[in-house]
Amino acid sequence: KNEDQDEDSSYKKQRGHHLSDEAVAVLQAWLVSHFEDPYPNEEEKAALVRMTKVSLRQINNWMSNARVRIWRPAVLSLKD
């Protein structure tokens, strides 16, 4: 048995699931086009679920993280 395989599988379990590049691109595009109000309503979330093929929970988590990591720093940099 290869030790690297064990390390890889435990590493993946710790990291969880990543969204596909395509899903991230869709979500980033939505965030940019809704910069003034980066809070999708339930209808928009449902559309994002259909377009990205990820769960509503993943959409909610991604948006929450993106507002902290992407949107808020952008807003703060505009104030300078």
N, C-alpha and C positions, 0 to 999 in steps of 0.2 A: 504494500500500500504506500502511495506517495504522500509524504508529509505535507507537501504544498497543497494537495487537494483538501486535506483536513483544514488547513489554515484558510483556504479560499471559502469553503462552505461555512465555517463559523464566522468569517468576516462578513459574508453576505447576510447571514442571519442577523448580525448586529446592525448592519446598515439599513435593513428594511428594503422596501421596493422603491425604485426610481421611476419617475415618469419618463416616457419615451421623449426623444428629442422633438418629435412632431407635436406631442401634447404640450410640451413646454413652449414651443413656438406659438401655438394657438393661444395659450394663457398669457404669454408676454404681449402678444398683439392686442388681446382684449384689454390688458392693463394699460398699455400705451394709449389706446383709442378712448379709454375712459379715465384719463389722468385726473380730470376734475372731480370725479366721483368714483373711486376705485372699489365700489361695493356692489357686486352683481346682485340683482334681485333674483327671486326664485325661478322665474322664467329664463333669465339669462344663465343661471347656474345649470338648469336642465339642458339648455342648448349646449353649454360647454361640456357637460357630461356626454352628450351625443357626439359632439365633434371630436373630443379627446379620447373617448372610450375608457375613461377612468371614473372612479366612484365619486359621488357627491362629497363624501368625507374628504377625499383627496383634493377635490376642487377647493373646498373650504379651507383646508390646511395650507394649500399652495397660496391661495389669495392672502390669507392671514400672514404667512411668512413673507410674501412678496411686498406687502404693504410696509412691513418693518425693514426689510433688507434692500428693497429697490425704490419703492414709491416715497417713503418718508425721507431717506437721504437726498433724493432728487428735489423734493419740496424744500428741504432745509438749504440745499445749495443754491436754490433760486432766490432765497432771501438775502444772501450775501451780496 
